[in-house]
Amino acid sequence: MTIVYNKRRGIVTIPIRHLVTFVAFLALCVTGVAGVYAQTPGSPSVEFPYTGNRAAVWIVAQFHTLLGAFILGAPIFVVMAEWLGYRKQDLRYDRMAKEVTKITVILFSLTALTGGLFIFVLLATYPQFTTWFINQFYLVFAVIYPLMFILGTIALYAYFYTWDAWKGEKKGRHIALGVLLNLLCMATMFAINGPTSFMNTPVKEEGISPMEALAAATLWDKIANASWMPMNIHRIDGNIAFGGFVVGLIAAYMHMGAKNQEERAYYDWMGFAGNLIAVGAMLLQPFTGLLLAYQMCDYDFSFCQYMMVEQLSMFFEMQGAIVGLMFLGCNYYVWLSLRRIQGVEQVRMTVLAPIVMVLFPPVAIWGLTTYWIPEPMSLAILIPLALAPFILGRFIPVTVSVHTVMKIGFLMVVVSDAIWLTPNGFAATGARMLDDLQLPESWDFLGKMPTKLGAIFSLVFATTINYILYGKAIRQGTIAWGKIDGISQFVLIFLAFTSIWAMGLMGAVRSLLRKFFHTYNLIPDFTAESFTPTLSYSAWLITGITVVFFIVVSVAVFVALRPVELKGREPEGSPVPAGTK
Amino acid sequence: MGKAMFKLVIGLVVGGGLWFTAKAMGFPPVFQWAFFSYAAVGTVVFLLLDLPSMKPQSGWGAALSVLLFFGLLCVGYGAGASLLPQFDPEDEKGKTAKVLGSAKSGNPLDPWKADEVIQRAKELDQKVKELEARIKALGSGLATVPQPGGAAPVTASVPAPGGASGGDILKVGEEQWQLQECYNCHKLRGDGGKKRGPELDNIGTHLTVDQIKQKIMDPKSYMATGFEKEWEKGRMPDKFKDVMSDGEITALATWLNTFKNTAVDTPIPIKKK
């Protein structure tokens, strides 16, 4: 039974199979909660073979988070695309938005299923803690989160199934429904971020014990903990970037599978649009991430030591390498994209742009070392420097070609990432730091946070200049859609894979920050697995999860977007009443 | 091809230049190689910029290429991370077991044994009071000045607090220093610290056991001269009163009080509360 928009009756009906999905999800939540209360404190946990309990939770939790990130990020991307299509009257945007929504619908169900699985695995492996934890957030886990998820699912299905019905004059209504879907998704994420961030930074009060502070706290106090809002901001931004990169991945797949030039041109454009939105959001990621880390260090300064100097310091070394590769990747995509713009040779930019690019790392490092955030003087140095090419550049007649600016941009991306990557010392912990592994004392500023932040600013600045140039080239030249270099599709795949991997790595860092606690300083983890794993172990695990996620997304793309060739079949005649001649 | 060779040569020259400059400036070899590798990455990037265009792939060839590319990424990221220095979990396991062992035996961290914990806390309080009385009675005979040059302080035999089995309060104190990773911020006997907190070799001259204990339990109670910013920002965690038993804090304070090396410029603490 397939029920869609009924034009004659002017109503939208929902297919039975989807109603069954809602009911199944509801049942899952109810049984999950019932399961929680069926547990008695002290009941033994199961032992997962091969992986161990911690890795089992890690795999399911990260898989659920990756799916969640996509289904929360994609609707933001989709509505933006739909609105752009409506405003520009460009049908490509609408087609892209609808295709991404098709995939989102499939992954939405999987997110719900893995969410249920996550709860069950937690209950099986850490029954006492999970029971205690759900008790702390009973209203969130039993009412708010499932309710928001169900409302979000209804809104998503309604949004998808009204796509063709609500077009033309009704397009505004459809976009409004998309905005409502986004608000629901956002509220869902905010709700679940409460318990998640609580595990890192639970309520605390000066002068009383954590347990006493917890006993006195309301549900809202627990949700609105120290790292809740920074995590919300970081995740919103991250999800948009993630959604954009996955759209780039979908476009790359479809571009390779395109049967004709028209399709190739469309998926070339889709990759461009996905990448543009992703990079726009990615440029903010280091800063929202820093805000989250800053807030956590403010909550407990030992987090900072653990992250930057001790057990997790090499995780951040790897993060520097990964993020540097992503910046190189997205700049390389622009470089390849420029090749298919006719007339790009005529595009020029003020000479101040490459000069400021070169000056940016030393000036930013000096400014931030002298005036460390949140001192406003650091911004008073950086903002005029960043704006100089655009304001002063108008008065300087000397210009340089787009390729020269971009090559200097690449050089500065490599230099900035090298600065970011240079650690205080090549040892996994401060305790094992030897003199022949450490920076000389006169150069130890290279390993400090102001230098790292200066390098990040420089990376962002060089990439912004390259994308501004790209925009200029698009406006002045003519894009030959579909003629993009074949390597670019691998760059899109690379960016999607790397962004997923980076998300896994940073998610692991955030979870490991709790050290040997389930909830920091409140509930210790008495199991034998409550130690910091090696970077190597974590990296291979994250790689495995990323591969599984890729397989799932690839299957979803295949199922949702594969070209359907209808085989010839007998036309279904009108039913003929029995007995007629 | 000529262009590529030229770039390779430039890359080698830059890498070699960085390597030798770093060596001349006193960077350890690991950094010299790191700088060389940055130049190598830069060379690869600039070689990629001039790579001839690749025709769009399609069909099974494309599928195979994508699979190979995924394989390359997987191995690259997994192996890349494995090449970096690895933290040895064994270093942490012993510490964690000790900290959690203490928590299991009555630290108020275990929410499922609240009654037991309260009872245990009362007993510990009583023990601590007795212990403090004993420490005071022992007087200066307990705290001996550590030898200049980093020699370990002389320890005295006192029943350990908090149910510790050793019987040596100074050993318990030193163990707490390691377990709570105080060395991350404070330098002592020439080890640890990154100027985040004051060097403590002469803390015993400035503060009594009770005062050190107060500082550990309430970091805002004293401010080290020259560390005004750190004090204002609350850099010293205020969690120790929650994660350590009273006896453990007393042991740590007692051990720290034995450090009276006047050759070290430990900043004078100012009472704030």
Contacts between the chains, C-beta under 8 A, distances in Angstrom:
chain1	res1	chain2	res2	distance
A	41	B	112	5.3
A	42	B	112	7.1
A	128	B	112	6.2
A	132	B	111	6.1
A	132	B	112	7.7
A	206	B	220	7.8
A	206	B	238	6.7
A	207	B	218	7.8
A	209	B	108	6.4
A	209	B	241	7.6
A	209	B	242	5.3
A	210	B	239	7.9
A	210	B	242	5.5
A	211	B	108	6.1
A	211	B	111	6.9
A	253	B	66	7.8
A	255	B	56	6.8
A	256	B	56	7.1
A	256	B	57	5.7
A	256	B	58	5.5
A	256	B	62	4.0
A	256	B	63	7.9
A	256	B	66	7.3
A	257	B	58	6.7
A	257	B	62	7.4
A	258	B	58	7.1
A	264	B	56	6.7
A	298	B	233	7.4
A	298	B	234	7.9
A	300	B	237	5.2
A	300	B	239	6.5
A	301	B	185	7.9
A	301	B	196	7.8
A	301	B	234	7.6
A	301	B	235	4.7
A	301	B	236	7.1
A	301	B	237	5.8
A	302	B	181	7.3
A	302	B	184	7.1
A	302	B	237	5.2
A	302	B	239	7.8
A	305	B	181	7.3
A	305	B	184	4.4
A	305	B	185	7.2
A	309	B	184	6.6
A	309	B	194	6.9
A	310	B	181	7.5
A	310	B	184	6.8
A	311	B	87	4.9
A	311	B	92	6.9
A	314	B	84	4.7
A	314	B	85	5.7
A	314	B	86	7.3
A	314	B	87	7.0
A	317	B	84	5.7
A	318	B	80	7.3
A	318	B	81	5.1
A	318	B	84	6.4
A	321	B	80	6.8
A	322	B	77	7.6
A	328	B	45	6.1
A	332	B	45	7.8
A	332	B	48	6.5
A	332	B	49	7.8
A	335	B	49	6.2
A	339	B	53	7.0
A	407	B	46	7.7
A	407	B	49	7.0
A	410	B	45	5.7
A	410	B	46	7.0
A	410	B	49	6.9
A	411	B	42	7.0
A	414	B	38	6.9
A	414	B	41	6.2
A	414	B	42	4.3
A	414	B	45	6.0
A	415	B	42	8.0
A	418	B	35	7.6
A	418	B	38	3.9
A	418	B	41	7.9
A	421	B	34	7.6
A	421	B	38	7.4
A	422	B	31	7.5
A	422	B	34	6.8
A	426	B	30	4.8
A	426	B	31	7.8
A	426	B	34	7.6
A	426	B	85	5.6
A	427	B	85	5.6
A	428	B	84	7.9
A	428	B	85	4.3
A	428	B	86	5.6
A	428	B	87	3.8
A	428	B	88	7.4
A	429	B	87	5.7
A	429	B	91	7.0
A	430	B	184	6.6
A	430	B	192	7.6
A	430	B	194	7.5
A	431	B	91	7.2
A	431	B	183	7.6
A	435	B	28	7.4
A	436	B	28	4.4
A	436	B	29	7.3
A	436	B	30	7.3
A	437	B	28	6.3
A	437	B	30	5.9
A	438	B	28	7.0
A	439	B	27	7.2
A	439	B	31	6.8
A	440	B	25	6.9
A	440	B	26	4.6
A	440	B	27	6.1
A	440	B	28	7.9
A	443	B	25	7.4
A	443	B	27	7.2
A	484	B	56	7.8
A	485	B	53	4.8
A	485	B	54	6.0
A	486	B	53	7.3
A	486	B	54	3.7
A	486	B	55	5.4
A	486	B	56	4.4
A	486	B	57	5.7
A	487	B	51	6.9
A	487	B	53	7.8
A	487	B	54	4.9
A	489	B	56	7.1
A	489	B	57	7.5
A	490	B	65	7.7
A	490	B	66	7.9
A	490	B	69	5.7
A	493	B	66	6.5
A	493	B	69	6.4
A	493	B	70	7.8
A	494	B	69	7.6
A	494	B	73	6.8
A	497	B	70	7.1
A	497	B	73	5.2
A	498	B	73	7.6
A	501	B	77	5.7
A	516	B	96	4.7
A	516	B	99	6.9
A	516	B	100	6.2
A	521	B	109	7.7
A	521	B	239	5.5
A	521	B	242	6.0
A	521	B	243	6.5
A	522	B	109	7.1
A	522	B	111	7.5
A	523	B	109	7.2
A	523	B	111	6.4
A	524	B	100	5.5
A	524	B	103	5.1
A	524	B	109	5.1
A	524	B	110	7.0
A	525	B	100	7.9
A	526	B	100	5.7
A	526	B	103	7.8
A	526	B	104	6.4
A	530	B	96	6.0
A	530	B	100	7.3
A	531	B	89	4.4
A	531	B	92	4.8
A	531	B	93	5.2
A	531	B	96	5.9
A	532	B	87	6.0
A	532	B	89	6.2
A	532	B	92	5.8
A	533	B	89	6.5
A	534	B	86	4.5
A	534	B	87	5.9
A	534	B	88	7.6
A	534	B	89	6.6
A	535	B	81	5.1
A	535	B	82	7.6
A	535	B	84	5.9
A	535	B	86	5.9
A	535	B	87	7.1
A	536	B	78	7.7
A	536	B	81	5.7
A	536	B	82	3.9
A	536	B	86	5.6
A	538	B	81	7.5
A	539	B	77	6.1
A	539	B	78	5.2
A	539	B	80	7.6
A	539	B	81	3.3
A	539	B	82	6.7
A	540	B	78	4.7
A	540	B	81	7.9
A	540	B	82	7.8
A	542	B	77	7.8
A	543	B	74	5.0
A	543	B	77	5.6
A	543	B	78	4.8
A	546	B	74	7.9
A	547	B	70	7.0
A	547	B	74	6.3
A	550	B	70	6.9
